Amino acid sequence: MNLWSLFPEFLLGVNGILYLPYLAIPFYLYVCYALVNHVSERVYLIVFVLLTLLTSGIMLISMGPQIGKVIPPLALLAVMVMPLVMLLIKLYHKAYGEARIWFMVTLAGWLHSMSWSVWLFALAGS
């Protein structure tokens, strides 16, 4: 089973796509801002940050010619799905203020995962 096929490889053709991690920086700054100012969401935001750090560690450790086909892409998918599930839960409960926070966190998670996958595809192609 190769879960890397879930990530679109055609993104390498987009000009400037390798600058995607720089786009993620403001969103992660917002996550830090939300950690400080939104006490009711702090536990879930800490879980998201720890999941992001764990995923980045997994990606760094497993980088090489035989990168894992299950664990690394599954970790990237977890970073994408966890804030999306929280966003949908907040929208279901009509907590629109908290949903706004999770929308930004979802964007941060998607940018994080897509930047890792794009960089790995670029490294594999070079």
C-alpha positions, 0 to 999 in steps of 0.5 A: 500500500502506497499512500503517497498516491493520495498527494497530488504530484502535479503540483510540482508544475506550479511556479513557486510551489516550493515557497509553500512553507513560507506561506504556512508561517503566518498561519502558524503564527496565528495558531500561536496567537490562538493558543494564547488568546483562546483558552477554551480551545487551548487543549485542542490547539496544543494537540494540533501543534504536537501532532504537527511537530511529531509529523515533521519529526517523522518526515525528517527521520524517514527522509531518504531513498526508502521513505515509508509508504504508510507512516509518513503519509498517514501522519501528514493526512492526520495533520490535514484531517484533525483540524478539519474535523474540529472545524466541522464539529464547531460548525455543527454546534454553531460556534462560529467564533471557534469555527473561524479559529479552526478554519485558520488552523485547518489552512495551517495544517493543509499548508504544512502537509502539502509543503512536505509532500511537494518538497519530497516529490521535488527531492525524489525527482532531482 
